Amino acid sequence: MTDGQDRMADEAGAQGVKPPKRKKSVFREYAEAFAAAVLLALFIRAFVVQAFKIPSGSMLPTLLVGDHLLVTKFIYGVDFPFVDGKVMAFKSPERKDIIVFKYPEDPTRDFIKRVVGVAGDRVEVRGKRLYVNGEPLEVESAMFTDPTVRPADVDRRDNFGPVTVPAGTVFVMGDNRDNSHDSRYWGFVDVNEIRGKALVIYWSWDSDGSRPRFGRMGQMVE
């Protein structure tokens, strides 16, 4: 500050008037706006919604390869640093919810399946048909592509259990029942490893990624 500016500031202070504030530079304004946008995006991704892409056909016909989903992350609770488990949960996973979760055999990968059993449920598959607590659990979108029924000692795909779902876990299956690597093979999903509930398809490409499926955009996932 020059001697002239010092005198102006002293005179302004003596008269009870604050010296004018310096205007922010254009660069600083843009930088602050960008930083705020990044922080907001990170907050939304961490606690509100996150985008996921469907890479396989295990959820056919409900979800197609190339569908891009938004997943609500807060509905089953959120993860906070240095806190064990989820906090601020609005609800617990329910049968028929479609969830995204950390694959139990490789937590670096995300899987998407449908919940068919919750804590305390007795789950069994007999001749391809799913039973929960002794009653058939019908999922309208369930699909079967192989008429062969495999015995349990050969493959647990068509005849499995019964098993009781432990506390704090869920049992999941793909809608494409004959082509899904799910709880029949690797067990239960810890509710703390659930990333969220599938909400809506916001974009979709056909299987070779060359043409968008406009008719699927905006569809709720059920």
N, C-alpha and C positions, 0 to 999 in steps of 0.2 A: 504494500500500500504506500502511495506517495505521501509527501508532506501535506499536499493540498487535500488529499482524501482523508488524512488523519484529522485535519482541522474541520472538515465537513462532518466527520463522524462525531468529533467532540462537540461541535455546535449543535448537532441534532440531539445528542444526548443531553446537553444542557437545557434544551427547550422541551425535553420530554418526548421527543419524536424518535422512533427507532430508525436506524439507517436502512435504506432499501436492501432487501435480500438479493443476492446474486441469482440470476435465472440459471436453471439447469441447462447444460448443453444438450443438444439434440441427441448426441451419442449416448449420454447418460440416461436420458428418458427412454430411449429404445432399449438400452441394456437392462434397465429396471423392469420394463414391461416384459421383455423376453424372460428374465429370471422369474418373474411372477407366473408367467404362463407355464414355464417348465415345472415349477413347484406345484402348481395346480394340477398339471397333467400327472405328475408323479403321485400326488395324493389320491387322485381319482383312480389311477391304476392300482395303487396299493390297497385302497379301502373301499372303492365304490364299484367300478366295472373294469373288466379287462377283456381284450379281444383274443379269441382262439380260432384256430383253423382245423377243420376236420380232415385228417390225413388218410383215414382208412374207412372201410365199409362196414365196420362192426355195429354201427347204429342204423344201418339201412332198415326200413325205408324212411325212418324219421329224419335222419341226417345223412346228407350225401357228401361224398368226397368233393372237396372244394367249397363247402359251406364255411362261411366266416361268422362266428357267433360273438355276441356280447354276453358275458357271464357276470351276474351280480355277486360281488365278493363279500358283502357285509351281512347278507341275510342269515347265514349260519354263524356269524361272529367274525371278528377280524383278528389278525395276528399283530401283536405289538412287540417290539424288541424287549428282550429280557423278561418276558412274561410267558409262563408255560400255559399252553392251551389257548383257546380263543376267548375273546371277551365281547360283550355287548351283542350277544346273539339274539336275533328277532325270533327265530324258530329253529327247531331241529330238523334234520333231513327226514323226509317222509317217503313212504312207498310210492313209487312211480315218478319221483323227482329225477330229473336228468342232471347229473353233477359232473364237474371237472375236478380231478383230484391227482395227487402225486402217485404215480404208479408204485405200488409197494416194493416191487423188486428192483426198481431204479428210480429213486425220487427226483432225478433230474428230468424225467419225462412226465408229461401230463396225459392222462387218459380221460375219456368221457364215456359214462355208462348210465344205466337207469338203476335207481335204488329199488330192490324188490324185497329186501328184508331189513328191519331195524332191530335195535337191541331187544333181545328176548324172543324174537320170532324164531320159529322152527321152519327151516327152509329145506325143501326136497324137490327133486326133479325125477319124475317117473314116466318113462316112455315119451320124453320130450316135454311133458306137461309140468308146469311149475305149480307147486303147492306151498302155501304159507300157513302155518298153524293148522295143517290138515285140510285146508280149503283151497280150491284152485284160485290162483291169482291171474286174472285175465288182463293182458295188455294188448289192446286192439292193434297196435302197430307191430307186435311181435311177428317175425317172419322166419319161415323154415324153407330151406332150399334143397335139403337132402332128405328123401323119404326113408333112408336107412336109419334104424334105431340101433345104436351101438350099446352093447352090454357094459355094465359098470367096470368090469375087470379089464376091459379093452380101452375104454375112453369114458370119462365122467361127464361128457357133453350131454348125453341123453338120459342118463340115470345117475343121480347124485344124491348123497346124503341119506338120511336127514342130518342137518347140523343146526345147532342153536347159535344165533348171532350174539356174540359177547357184548357186554356193556361198552359204550364208547366207540362202537363200530357199526358199519352197515355192510350188507351183502348186495353186490351189484351184478347186473348182467347186461349184455348188449341186446338190442332189439333184433339184430340179425343172429338168431340163436344158434344156428349151425356154423357160424363163422365169427365167433367172438371169444377172445381170450379174456376171461373175466374171473369172478370170485369162485367159480367152479374149479378153476385150476390153481389160483394163487392165494385164495383166502379172502379175508375181510379187509375193508378200508377203514382206517382210523379216522374218526370224524375231524381230528385236528389236522389231517392231511388233505381235507377237502378245500379246494380253492374257491368254489362257488357253485351256484345253480345257473344252468343254461337259461338264457332269457329270450333272445331274439336273433334271427338271422339278419345281419345287416348287409351282407354281400355274398355272392355265390358265383363260382366259376364252374363250367362243365369239367368232366374228368380229366381232359387234357389241357385245361387252363386256357383255352382259346376263345371261349365265348361265355359271356355272363348269363346267368339264369335270372333274369329280371323278375320273373314270377315268384321267386322264393324270397326276395328281399322284403324285409319287414314282417316276415312270418314269425309268430311266437313259437317257441320250442315247447312242445308238450309230449 
